[in-house]
Amino acid sequence: MRWTKLPELENLPDDWCAVPLLDIANVTAGQSPPSENYNERQIGLPFLQGNADFSDEFPLPKVW
């Protein structure tokens, strides 16, 4: 696994394991939705777009 040196992976609970995302999910890249389909008023689900929406610990969405 590419990220085995991450400190977050060192203390996983005994019944957890770290695996590559592609081993457990299908990842499909796509286009952003039209601007009329998202908002900044926190209505709907967070729309996490990239590095700007992630902090060191939790996502910080800017649009929904």
PDB file of N, CA, C, O and CB in Angstrom:
ATOM      1  N   MET A   1       0.844  -1.179   0.000  1.00  0.00           N
ATOM      2  CA  MET A   1       0.000   0.000   0.000  1.00  0.00           C
ATOM      3  C   MET A   1       0.888   1.240   0.000  1.00  0.00           C
ATOM      4  O   MET A   1       1.867   1.306   0.743  1.00  0.00           O
ATOM      5  CB  MET A   1      -0.959  -0.001   1.220  1.00  0.00           C
ATOM      6  N   ARG A   2       0.554   2.201  -0.813  1.00  0.00           N
ATOM      7  CA  ARG A   2       1.393   3.380  -1.003  1.00  0.00           C
ATOM      8  C   ARG A   2       1.558   4.223   0.248  1.00  0.00           C
ATOM      9  O   ARG A   2       2.641   4.765   0.471  1.00  0.00           O
ATOM     10  CB  ARG A   2       0.828   4.224  -2.087  1.00  0.00           C
ATOM     11  N   TRP A   3       0.522   4.357   1.078  1.00  0.00           N
ATOM     12  CA  TRP A   3       0.556   5.276   2.212  1.00  0.00           C
ATOM     13  C   TRP A   3       0.742   4.569   3.547  1.00  0.00           C
ATOM     14  O   TRP A   3       0.197   5.028   4.551  1.00  0.00           O
ATOM     15  CB  TRP A   3      -0.707   6.084   2.247  1.00  0.00           C
ATOM     16  N   THR A   4       1.477   3.487   3.597  1.00  0.00           N
ATOM     17  CA  THR A   4       1.632   2.743   4.844  1.00  0.00           C
ATOM     18  C   THR A   4       2.407   3.506   5.901  1.00  0.00           C
ATOM     19  O   THR A   4       2.388   3.101   7.064  1.00  0.00           O
ATOM     20  CB  THR A   4       2.314   1.440   4.577  1.00  0.00           C
ATOM     21  N   LYS A   5       3.080   4.576   5.561  1.00  0.00           N
ATOM     22  CA  LYS A   5       3.848   5.352   6.538  1.00  0.00           C
ATOM     23  C   LYS A   5       3.033   6.466   7.191  1.00  0.00           C
ATOM     24  O   LYS A   5       3.582   7.227   7.988  1.00  0.00           O
ATOM     25  CB  LYS A   5       5.065   5.947   5.873  1.00  0.00           C
ATOM     26  N   LEU A   6       1.766   6.584   6.886  1.00  0.00           N
ATOM     27  CA  LEU A   6       0.941   7.623   7.501  1.00  0.00           C
ATOM     28  C   LEU A   6       0.726   7.316   8.979  1.00  0.00           C
ATOM     29  O   LEU A   6       0.353   6.195   9.323  1.00  0.00           O
ATOM     30  CB  LEU A   6      -0.416   7.746   6.773  1.00  0.00           C
ATOM     31  N   PRO A   7       0.956   8.295   9.864  1.00  0.00           N
ATOM     32  CA  PRO A   7       0.756   8.062  11.299  1.00  0.00           C
ATOM     33  C   PRO A   7      -0.673   7.628  11.626  1.00  0.00           C
ATOM     34  O   PRO A   7      -0.893   6.878  12.577  1.00  0.00           O
ATOM     35  CB  PRO A   7       1.097   9.321  12.080  1.00  0.00           C
ATOM     36  N   GLU A   8      -1.649   8.101  10.835  1.00  0.00           N
ATOM     37  CA  GLU A   8      -3.051   7.750  11.094  1.00  0.00           C
ATOM     38  C   GLU A   8      -3.288   6.249  10.980  1.00  0.00           C
ATOM     39  O   GLU A   8      -4.245   5.730  11.556  1.00  0.00           O
ATOM     40  CB  GLU A   8      -3.969   8.490  10.125  1.00  0.00           C
ATOM     41  N   LEU A   9      -2.437   5.552  10.253  1.00  0.00           N
ATOM     42  CA  LEU A   9      -2.637   4.115  10.049  1.00  0.00           C
ATOM     43  C   LEU A   9      -1.966   3.269  11.119  1.00  0.00           C
ATOM     44  O   LEU A   9      -2.152   2.052  11.145  1.00  0.00           O
ATOM     45  CB  LEU A   9      -2.119   3.711   8.694  1.00  0.00           C
ATOM     46  N   GLU A  10      -1.190   3.885  11.997  1.00  0.00           N
ATOM     47  CA  GLU A  10      -0.434   3.123  12.986  1.00  0.00           C
ATOM     48  C   GLU A  10      -1.277   2.625  14.147  1.00  0.00           C
ATOM     49  O   GLU A  10      -0.958   1.590  14.732  1.00  0.00           O
ATOM     50  CB  GLU A  10       0.680   3.957  13.513  1.00  0.00           C
ATOM     51  N   ASN A  11      -2.337   3.328  14.494  1.00  0.00           N
ATOM     52  CA  ASN A  11      -3.117   2.977  15.685  1.00  0.00           C
ATOM     53  C   ASN A  11      -4.567   2.658  15.362  1.00  0.00           C
ATOM     54  O   ASN A  11      -5.473   3.066  16.089  1.00  0.00           O
ATOM     55  CB  ASN A  11      -3.065   4.103  16.688  1.00  0.00           C
ATOM     56  N   LEU A  12      -4.790   1.935  14.282  1.00  0.00           N
ATOM     57  CA  LEU A  12      -6.158   1.549  13.944  1.00  0.00           C
ATOM     58  C   LEU A  12      -6.678   0.541  14.961  1.00  0.00           C
ATOM     59  O   LEU A  12      -5.903  -0.253  15.494  1.00  0.00           O
ATOM     60  CB  LEU A  12      -6.228   0.962  12.516  1.00  0.00           C
ATOM     61  N   PRO A  13      -7.973   0.562  15.234  1.00  0.00           N
ATOM     62  CA  PRO A  13      -8.535  -0.478  16.110  1.00  0.00           C
ATOM     63  C   PRO A  13      -8.239  -1.872  15.545  1.00  0.00           C
ATOM     64  O   PRO A  13      -8.056  -2.035  14.338  1.00  0.00           O
ATOM     65  CB  PRO A  13     -10.069  -0.282  16.276  1.00  0.00           C
ATOM     66  N   ASP A  14      -8.194  -2.859  16.420  1.00  0.00           N
ATOM     67  CA  ASP A  14      -7.832  -4.220  16.011  1.00  0.00           C
ATOM     68  C   ASP A  14      -8.722  -4.781  14.917  1.00  0.00           C
ATOM     69  O   ASP A  14      -8.263  -5.558  14.081  1.00  0.00           O
ATOM     70  CB  ASP A  14      -7.879  -5.134  17.194  1.00  0.00           C
ATOM     71  N   ASP A  15     -10.000  -4.392  14.913  1.00  0.00           N
ATOM     72  CA  ASP A  15     -10.920  -4.949  13.918  1.00  0.00           C
ATOM     73  C   ASP A  15     -11.013  -4.088  12.654  1.00  0.00           C
ATOM     74  O   ASP A  15     -11.927  -4.285  11.854  1.00  0.00           O
ATOM     75  CB  ASP A  15     -12.301  -5.108  14.528  1.00  0.00           C
ATOM     76  N   TRP A  16     -10.085  -3.134  12.454  1.00  0.00           N
ATOM     77  CA  TRP A  16     -10.014  -2.300  11.252  1.00  0.00           C
ATOM     78  C   TRP A  16      -8.777  -2.697  10.447  1.00  0.00           C
ATOM     79  O   TRP A  16      -7.834  -3.287  10.974  1.00  0.00           O
ATOM     80  CB  TRP A  16      -9.973  -0.780  11.622  1.00  0.00           C
ATOM     81  N   CYS A  17      -8.806  -2.362   9.168  1.00  0.00           N
ATOM     82  CA  CYS A  17      -7.612  -2.518   8.348  1.00  0.00           C
ATOM     83  C   CYS A  17      -7.589  -1.415   7.301  1.00  0.00           C
ATOM     84  O   CYS A  17      -8.634  -0.916   6.884  1.00  0.00           O
ATOM     85  CB  CYS A  17      -7.569  -3.922   7.679  1.00  0.00           C
ATOM     86  N   ALA A  18      -6.403  -1.045   6.887  1.00  0.00           N
ATOM     87  CA  ALA A  18      -6.244  -0.023   5.854  1.00  0.00           C
ATOM     88  C   ALA A  18      -6.090  -0.711   4.511  1.00  0.00           C
ATOM     89  O   ALA A  18      -5.244  -1.589   4.343  1.00  0.00           O
ATOM     90  CB  ALA A  18      -5.023   0.899   6.148  1.00  0.00           C
ATOM     91  N   VAL A  19      -6.914  -0.305   3.559  1.00  0.00           N
ATOM     92  CA  VAL A  19      -6.845  -0.866   2.208  1.00  0.00           C
ATOM     93  C   VAL A  19      -6.950   0.275   1.205  1.00  0.00           C
ATOM     94  O   VAL A  19      -7.508   1.325   1.526  1.00  0.00           O
ATOM     95  CB  VAL A  19      -7.974  -1.925   1.971  1.00  0.00           C
ATOM     96  N   PRO A  20      -6.428   0.091   0.004  1.00  0.00           N
ATOM     97  CA  PRO A  20      -6.603   1.123  -1.023  1.00  0.00           C
ATOM     98  C   PRO A  20      -8.082   1.321  -1.338  1.00  0.00           C
ATOM     99  O   PRO A  20      -8.845   0.357  -1.393  1.00  0.00           O
ATOM    100  CB  PRO A  20      -5.832   0.751  -2.305  1.00  0.00           C
ATOM    101  N   LEU A  21      -8.478   2.561  -1.542  1.00  0.00           N
ATOM    102  CA  LEU A  21      -9.872   2.878  -1.838  1.00  0.00           C
ATOM    103  C   LEU A  21     -10.384   2.068  -3.023  1.00  0.00           C
ATOM    104  O   LEU A  21     -11.519   1.592  -3.011  1.00  0.00           O
ATOM    105  CB  LEU A  21     -10.029   4.369  -2.119  1.00  0.00           C
ATOM    106  N   LEU A  22      -9.552   1.913  -4.037  1.00  0.00           N
ATOM    107  CA  LEU A  22      -9.993   1.184  -5.235  1.00  0.00           C
ATOM    108  C   LEU A  22     -10.274  -0.294  -4.963  1.00  0.00           C
ATOM    109  O   LEU A  22     -10.894  -0.960  -5.792  1.00  0.00           O
ATOM    110  CB  LEU A  22      -8.944   1.302  -6.322  1.00  0.00           C
ATOM    111  N   ASP A  23      -9.827  -0.821  -3.812  1.00  0.00           N
ATOM    112  CA  ASP A  23     -10.148  -2.202  -3.444  1.00  0.00           C
ATOM    113  C   ASP A  23     -11.572  -2.345  -2.908  1.00  0.00           C
ATOM    114  O   ASP A  23     -12.109  -3.452  -2.873  1.00  0.00           O
ATOM    115  CB  ASP A  23      -9.160  -2.704  -2.406  1.00  0.00           C
ATOM    116  N   ILE A  24     -12.184  -1.243  -2.493  1.00  0.00           N
ATOM    117  CA  ILE A  24     -13.507  -1.337  -1.868  1.00  0.00           C
ATOM    118  C   ILE A  24     -14.561  -0.465  -2.539  1.00  0.00           C
ATOM    119  O   ILE A  24     -15.724  -0.492  -2.136  1.00  0.00           O
ATOM    120  CB  ILE A  24     -13.408  -0.961  -0.421  1.00  0.00           C
ATOM    121  N   ALA A  25     -14.173   0.318  -3.566  1.00  0.00           N
ATOM    122  CA  ALA A  25     -15.129   1.227  -4.201  1.00  0.00           C
ATOM    123  C   ALA A  25     -14.762   1.442  -5.661  1.00  0.00           C
ATOM    124  O   ALA A  25     -13.609   1.280  -6.061  1.00  0.00           O
ATOM    125  CB  ALA A  25     -15.176   2.576  -3.460  1.00  0.00           C
ATOM    126  N   ASN A  26     -15.756   1.806  -6.438  1.00  0.00           N
ATOM    127  CA  ASN A  26     -15.514   2.257  -7.806  1.00  0.00           C
ATOM    128  C   ASN A  26     -15.416   3.775  -7.776  1.00  0.00           C
ATOM    129  O   ASN A  26     -16.323   4.450  -7.289  1.00  0.00           O
ATOM    130  CB  ASN A  26     -16.647   1.775  -8.788  1.00  0.00           C
ATOM    131  N   VAL A  27     -14.332   4.304  -8.290  1.00  0.00           N
ATOM    132  CA  VAL A  27     -14.128   5.746  -8.314  1.00  0.00           C
ATOM    133  C   VAL A  27     -14.301   6.211  -9.753  1.00  0.00           C
ATOM    134  O   VAL A  27     -13.582   5.772 -10.650  1.00  0.00           O
ATOM    135  CB  VAL A  27     -12.716   6.140  -7.750  1.00  0.00           C
ATOM    136  N   THR A  28     -15.258   7.099  -9.959  1.00  0.00           N
ATOM    137  CA  THR A  28     -15.540   7.602 -11.300  1.00  0.00           C
ATOM    138  C   THR A  28     -15.330   9.105 -11.313  1.00  0.00           C
ATOM    139  O   THR A  28     -16.032   9.841 -10.620  1.00  0.00           O
ATOM    140  CB  THR A  28     -16.984   7.241 -11.747  1.00  0.00           C
ATOM    141  N   ALA A  29     -14.372   9.555 -12.095  1.00  0.00           N
ATOM    142  CA  ALA A  29     -14.142  10.995 -12.221  1.00  0.00           C
ATOM    143  C   ALA A  29     -15.229  11.579 -13.114  1.00  0.00           C
ATOM    144  O   ALA A  29     -15.725  10.913 -14.023  1.00  0.00           O
ATOM    145  CB  ALA A  29     -12.716  11.298 -12.800  1.00  0.00           C
ATOM    146  N   GLY A  30     -15.584  12.804 -12.851  1.00  0.00           N
ATOM    147  CA  GLY A  30     -16.636  13.417 -13.653  1.00  0.00           C
ATOM    148  C   GLY A  30     -16.493  14.916 -13.704  1.00  0.00           C
ATOM    149  O   GLY A  30     -15.464  15.475 -13.324  1.00  0.00           O
ATOM    150  N   GLN A  31     -17.516  15.544 -14.167  1.00  0.00           N
ATOM    151  CA  GLN A  31     -17.555  16.994 -14.290  1.00  0.00           C
ATOM    152  C   GLN A  31     -18.278  17.597 -13.088  1.00  0.00           C
ATOM    153  O   GLN A  31     -19.081  16.929 -12.437  1.00  0.00           O
ATOM    154  CB  GLN A  31     -18.246  17.412 -15.606  1.00  0.00           C
ATOM    155  N   SER A  32     -17.992  18.837 -12.808  1.00  0.00           N
ATOM    156  CA  SER A  32     -18.732  19.545 -11.765  1.00  0.00           C
ATOM    157  C   SER A  32     -20.149  19.804 -12.259  1.00  0.00           C
ATOM    158  O   SER A  32     -20.369  20.008 -13.453  1.00  0.00           O
ATOM    159  CB  SER A  32     -18.026  20.880 -11.379  1.00  0.00           C
ATOM    160  N   PRO A  33     -21.107  19.796 -11.341  1.00  0.00           N
ATOM    161  CA  PRO A  33     -22.481  20.092 -11.758  1.00  0.00           C
ATOM    162  C   PRO A  33     -22.615  21.562 -12.153  1.00  0.00           C
ATOM    163  O   PRO A  33     -21.769  22.378 -11.788  1.00  0.00           O
ATOM    164  CB  PRO A  33     -23.479  19.748 -10.627  1.00  0.00           C
ATOM    165  N   PRO A  34     -23.663  21.905 -12.889  1.00  0.00           N
ATOM    166  CA  PRO A  34     -23.910  23.306 -13.227  1.00  0.00           C
ATOM    167  C   PRO A  34     -24.060  24.146 -11.949  1.00  0.00           C
ATOM    168  O   PRO A  34     -24.534  23.642 -10.930  1.00  0.00           O
ATOM    169  CB  PRO A  34     -25.178  23.433 -14.112  1.00  0.00           C
ATOM    170  N   SER A  35     -23.665  25.404 -12.000  1.00  0.00           N
ATOM    171  CA  SER A  35     -23.662  26.256 -10.808  1.00  0.00           C
ATOM    172  C   SER A  35     -25.044  26.406 -10.174  1.00  0.00           C
ATOM    173  O   SER A  35     -25.134  26.643  -8.969  1.00  0.00           O
ATOM    174  CB  SER A  35     -23.125  27.620 -11.160  1.00  0.00           C
ATOM    175  N   GLU A  36     -26.113  26.277 -10.944  1.00  0.00           N
ATOM    176  CA  GLU A  36     -27.450  26.391 -10.333  1.00  0.00           C
ATOM    177  C   GLU A  36     -27.798  25.183  -9.454  1.00  0.00           C
ATOM    178  O   GLU A  36     -28.821  25.196  -8.769  1.00  0.00           O
ATOM    179  CB  GLU A  36     -28.509  26.548 -11.424  1.00  0.00           C
ATOM    180  N   ASN A  37     -26.959  24.144  -9.469  1.00  0.00           N
ATOM    181  CA  ASN A  37     -27.227  22.951  -8.671  1.00  0.00           C
ATOM    182  C   ASN A  37     -26.488  22.923  -7.340  1.00  0.00           C
ATOM    183  O   ASN A  37     -26.614  21.949  -6.597  1.00  0.00           O
ATOM    184  CB  ASN A  37     -26.866  21.737  -9.456  1.00  0.00           C
ATOM    185  N   TYR A  38     -25.722  23.959  -7.017  1.00  0.00           N
ATOM    186  CA  TYR A  38     -25.092  24.012  -5.703  1.00  0.00           C
ATOM    187  C   TYR A  38     -25.198  25.419  -5.132  1.00  0.00           C
ATOM    188  O   TYR A  38     -25.498  26.376  -5.845  1.00  0.00           O
ATOM    189  CB  TYR A  38     -23.617  23.572  -5.786  1.00  0.00           C
ATOM    190  N   ASN A  39     -24.939  25.526  -3.802  1.00  0.00           N
ATOM    191  CA  ASN A  39     -25.167  26.792  -3.115  1.00  0.00           C
ATOM    192  C   ASN A  39     -24.167  26.959  -1.977  1.00  0.00           C
ATOM    193  O   ASN A  39     -23.464  26.013  -1.623  1.00  0.00           O
ATOM    194  CB  ASN A  39     -26.610  26.869  -2.581  1.00  0.00           C
ATOM    195  N   GLU A  40     -24.101  28.151  -1.406  1.00  0.00           N
ATOM    196  CA  GLU A  40     -23.254  28.445  -0.251  1.00  0.00           C
ATOM    197  C   GLU A  40     -24.082  28.604   1.021  1.00  0.00           C
ATOM    198  O   GLU A  40     -23.563  29.052   2.043  1.00  0.00           O
ATOM    199  CB  GLU A  40     -22.436  29.710  -0.501  1.00  0.00           C
ATOM    200  N   ARG A  41     -25.344  28.247   0.969  1.00  0.00           N
ATOM    201  CA  ARG A  41     -26.255  28.426   2.106  1.00  0.00           C
ATOM    202  C   ARG A  41     -26.401  27.167   2.949  1.00  0.00           C
ATOM    203  O   ARG A  41     -27.281  27.092   3.807  1.00  0.00           O
ATOM    204  CB  ARG A  41     -27.617  28.858   1.613  1.00  0.00           C
ATOM    205  N   GLN A  42     -25.552  26.189   2.713  1.00  0.00           N
ATOM    206  CA  GLN A  42     -25.551  24.928   3.459  1.00  0.00           C
ATOM    207  C   GLN A  42     -26.851  24.158   3.285  1.00  0.00           C
ATOM    208  O   GLN A  42     -27.309  23.482   4.206  1.00  0.00           O
ATOM    209  CB  GLN A  42     -25.310  25.193   4.933  1.00  0.00           C
ATOM    210  N   ILE A  43     -27.440  24.262   2.103  1.00  0.00           N
ATOM    211  CA  ILE A  43     -28.648  23.516   1.789  1.00  0.00           C
ATOM    212  C   ILE A  43     -28.245  22.297   0.966  1.00  0.00           C
ATOM    213  O   ILE A  43     -27.625  22.429  -0.090  1.00  0.00           O
ATOM    214  CB  ILE A  43     -29.687  24.405   1.021  1.00  0.00           C
ATOM    215  N   GLY A  44     -28.597  21.116   1.451  1.00  0.00           N
ATOM    216  CA  GLY A  44     -28.241  19.886   0.756  1.00  0.00           C
ATOM    217  C   GLY A  44     -26.973  19.266   1.305  1.00  0.00           C
ATOM    218  O   GLY A  44     -26.550  19.578   2.419  1.00  0.00           O
ATOM    219  N   LEU A  45     -26.372  18.394   0.527  1.00  0.00           N
ATOM    220  CA  LEU A  45     -25.152  17.707   0.937  1.00  0.00           C
ATOM    221  C   LEU A  45     -23.921  18.542   0.613  1.00  0.00           C
ATOM    222  O   LEU A  45     -23.924  19.283  -0.370  1.00  0.00           O
ATOM    223  CB  LEU A  45     -25.054  16.341   0.259  1.00  0.00           C
ATOM    224  N   PRO A  46     -22.857  18.437   1.431  1.00  0.00           N
ATOM    225  CA  PRO A  46     -21.628  19.156   1.102  1.00  0.00           C
ATOM    226  C   PRO A  46     -21.072  18.696  -0.249  1.00  0.00           C
ATOM    227  O   PRO A  46     -21.125  17.511  -0.581  1.00  0.00           O
ATOM    228  CB  PRO A  46     -20.577  18.952   2.209  1.00  0.00           C
ATOM    229  N   PHE A  47     -20.551  19.627  -1.006  1.00  0.00           N
ATOM    230  CA  PHE A  47     -19.928  19.337  -2.302  1.00  0.00           C
ATOM    231  C   PHE A  47     -18.430  19.549  -2.131  1.00  0.00           C
ATOM    232  O   PHE A  47     -17.939  20.671  -2.251  1.00  0.00           O
ATOM    233  CB  PHE A  47     -20.514  20.252  -3.461  1.00  0.00           C
ATOM    234  N   LEU A  48     -17.706  18.469  -1.851  1.00  0.00           N
ATOM    235  CA  LEU A  48     -16.269  18.526  -1.609  1.00  0.00           C
ATOM    236  C   LEU A  48     -15.556  18.467  -2.946  1.00  0.00           C
ATOM    237  O   LEU A  48     -15.607  17.452  -3.640  1.00  0.00           O
ATOM    238  CB  LEU A  48     -15.802  17.370  -0.675  1.00  0.00           C
ATOM    239  N   GLN A  49     -14.887  19.562  -3.309  1.00  0.00           N
ATOM    240  CA  GLN A  49     -14.348  19.696  -4.649  1.00  0.00           C
ATOM    241  C   GLN A  49     -12.858  19.410  -4.773  1.00  0.00           C
ATOM    242  O   GLN A  49     -12.400  19.054  -5.859  1.00  0.00           O
ATOM    243  CB  GLN A  49     -14.615  21.052  -5.138  1.00  0.00           C
ATOM    244  N   GLY A  50     -12.104  19.548  -3.725  1.00  0.00           N
ATOM    245  CA  GLY A  50     -10.671  19.341  -3.865  1.00  0.00           C
ATOM    246  C   GLY A  50      -9.925  19.771  -2.626  1.00  0.00           C
ATOM    247  O   GLY A  50     -10.515  19.899  -1.553  1.00  0.00           O
ATOM    248  N   ASN A  51      -8.622  19.996  -2.765  1.00  0.00           N
ATOM    249  CA  ASN A  51      -7.768  20.314  -1.623  1.00  0.00           C
ATOM    250  C   ASN A  51      -8.259  21.495  -0.802  1.00  0.00           C
ATOM    251  O   ASN A  51      -8.082  21.506   0.416  1.00  0.00           O
ATOM    252  CB  ASN A  51      -6.384  20.591  -2.097  1.00  0.00           C
ATOM    253  N   ALA A  52      -8.859  22.469  -1.423  1.00  0.00           N
ATOM    254  CA  ALA A  52      -9.325  23.652  -0.694  1.00  0.00           C
ATOM    255  C   ALA A  52     -10.405  23.309   0.324  1.00  0.00           C
ATOM    256  O   ALA A  52     -10.612  24.069   1.270  1.00  0.00           O
ATOM    257  CB  ALA A  52      -9.853  24.692  -1.668  1.00  0.00           C
ATOM    258  N   ASP A  53     -11.090  22.198   0.158  1.00  0.00           N
ATOM    259  CA  ASP A  53     -12.176  21.811   1.063  1.00  0.00           C
ATOM    260  C   ASP A  53     -11.720  20.873   2.186  1.00  0.00           C
ATOM    261  O   ASP A  53     -12.549  20.425   2.977  1.00  0.00           O
ATOM    262  CB  ASP A  53     -13.280  21.148   0.273  1.00  0.00           C
ATOM    263  N   PHE A  54     -10.435  20.572   2.269  1.00  0.00           N
ATOM    264  CA  PHE A  54      -9.949  19.635   3.280  1.00  0.00           C
ATOM    265  C   PHE A  54      -8.935  20.299   4.193  1.00  0.00           C
ATOM    266  O   PHE A  54      -8.009  20.967   3.735  1.00  0.00           O
ATOM    267  CB  PHE A  54      -9.332  18.406   2.620  1.00  0.00           C
ATOM    268  N   SER A  55      -9.124  20.104   5.502  1.00  0.00           N
ATOM    269  CA  SER A  55      -8.173  20.589   6.492  1.00  0.00           C
ATOM    270  C   SER A  55      -7.288  19.413   6.886  1.00  0.00           C
ATOM    271  O   SER A  55      -7.339  18.358   6.253  1.00  0.00           O
ATOM    272  CB  SER A  55      -8.901  21.208   7.744  1.00  0.00           C
ATOM    273  N   ASP A  56      -6.486  19.586   7.917  1.00  0.00           N
ATOM    274  CA  ASP A  56      -5.646  18.482   8.385  1.00  0.00           C
ATOM    275  C   ASP A  56      -6.462  17.354   8.995  1.00  0.00           C
ATOM    276  O   ASP A  56      -6.009  16.210   9.038  1.00  0.00           O
ATOM    277  CB  ASP A  56      -4.643  18.985   9.400  1.00  0.00           C
ATOM    278  N   GLU A  57      -7.669  17.673   9.468  1.00  0.00           N
ATOM    279  CA  GLU A  57      -8.446  16.659  10.170  1.00  0.00           C
ATOM    280  C   GLU A  57      -9.822  16.394   9.556  1.00  0.00           C
ATOM    281  O   GLU A  57     -10.221  15.237   9.427  1.00  0.00           O
ATOM    282  CB  GLU A  57      -8.614  17.066  11.593  1.00  0.00           C
ATOM    283  N   PHE A  58     -10.553  17.443   9.178  1.00  0.00           N
ATOM    284  CA  PHE A  58     -11.917  17.279   8.701  1.00  0.00           C
ATOM    285  C   PHE A  58     -12.140  18.090   7.425  1.00  0.00           C
ATOM    286  O   PHE A  58     -11.479  19.106   7.209  1.00  0.00           O
ATOM    287  CB  PHE A  58     -12.918  17.700   9.787  1.00  0.00           C
ATOM    288  N   PRO A  59     -13.077  17.640   6.576  1.00  0.00           N
ATOM    289  CA  PRO A  59     -13.451  18.480   5.419  1.00  0.00           C
ATOM    290  C   PRO A  59     -14.105  19.774   5.896  1.00  0.00           C
ATOM    291  O   PRO A  59     -14.806  19.795   6.909  1.00  0.00           O
ATOM    292  CB  PRO A  59     -14.416  17.712   4.465  1.00  0.00           C
ATOM    293  N   LEU A  60     -13.868  20.841   5.159  1.00  0.00           N
ATOM    294  CA  LEU A  60     -14.488  22.140   5.424  1.00  0.00           C
ATOM    295  C   LEU A  60     -15.138  22.619   4.135  1.00  0.00           C
ATOM    296  O   LEU A  60     -14.564  23.431   3.410  1.00  0.00           O
ATOM    297  CB  LEU A  60     -13.439  23.184   5.952  1.00  0.00           C
ATOM    298  N   PRO A  61     -16.346  22.112   3.847  1.00  0.00           N
ATOM    299  CA  PRO A  61     -16.973  22.456   2.563  1.00  0.00           C
ATOM    300  C   PRO A  61     -17.320  23.934   2.478  1.00  0.00           C
ATOM    301  O   PRO A  61     -17.619  24.595   3.472  1.00  0.00           O
ATOM    302  CB  PRO A  61     -18.230  21.624   2.350  1.00  0.00           C
ATOM    303  N   LYS A  62     -17.266  24.419   1.245  1.00  0.00           N
ATOM    304  CA  LYS A  62     -17.640  25.809   0.965  1.00  0.00           C
ATOM    305  C   LYS A  62     -18.963  25.889   0.214  1.00  0.00           C
ATOM    306  O   LYS A  62     -19.640  26.916   0.258  1.00  0.00           O
ATOM    307  CB  LYS A  62     -16.542  26.502   0.157  1.00  0.00           C
ATOM    308  N   VAL A  63     -19.334  24.817  -0.473  1.00  0.00           N
ATOM    309  CA  VAL A  63     -20.599  24.778  -1.200  1.00  0.00           C
ATOM    310  C   VAL A  63     -21.325  23.476  -0.925  1.00  0.00           C
ATOM    311  O   VAL A  63     -20.716  22.470  -0.561  1.00  0.00           O
ATOM    312  CB  VAL A  63     -20.369  24.951  -2.705  1.00  0.00           C
ATOM    313  N   TRP A  64     -22.659  23.513  -1.109  1.00  0.00           N
ATOM    314  CA  TRP A  64     -23.529  22.359  -0.885  1.00  0.00           C
ATOM    315  C   TRP A  64     -24.369  22.108  -2.106  1.00  0.00           C
ATOM    316  O   TRP A  64     -25.173  21.175  -2.122  1.00  0.00           O
ATOM    317  CB  TRP A  64     -24.422  22.569   0.341  1.00  0.00           C
TER     318      TRP A  64
END
